[in-house]
Structures are given as C-alpha cells and as structure tokens.
Amino acid sequence: MANIKSAKKRILVNRTKAARNKAIKSAVKTSIKKVETAVANKDKEAANSALLEAISTIDKAAAKGVYHKNTSSRKVSRLSKAVNSIA
C-alpha cells in the first residue's frame, strides 16, 4: 500500500476511472449484442433502431476517451455492414 499522499490519491482516482470505463464498455457491448441478435433474427426494423442506439453509445465512448476513434469507427462499420446484409 502506498504511503505518499499523492500515490494514495492516484490509487483512488484510478479506481474511479476504471469503474467509469468498465461501465461505458459494458454499455457498448450490450448495445452491440442487441444489434447482433436483431441481425441473427433477420429483423431489419429492430436491427436499424438498435444500430442507431449502438452508434450513439459507441461515439459517446470514443468522445470520452474510452475507445480510440479508429476502434469505434471499426465497430460501427462492422455493425452497419451486418445490418445491411439483411435481405
């Protein structure tokens, strides 16, 4: 355990940030799963609405610095491609 005050503060701050990042990443994963289930069920309408929600969640995560912008753009691209593959 740290003895120096600044080191103690860093531990607390890092815990807070880790918890925030974990919550945001979890929300992104959930929204992605919703899109993938809709695509698996061949439900175009549900897939499109879930896609819009997922894109919003992913973009917010990228804006907050949880994901790199290229990572978020890759995720959005793959989801869009999956939704567009529904006949």
Beta strands, then each sheet from edge to edge (+ up, - down):
end
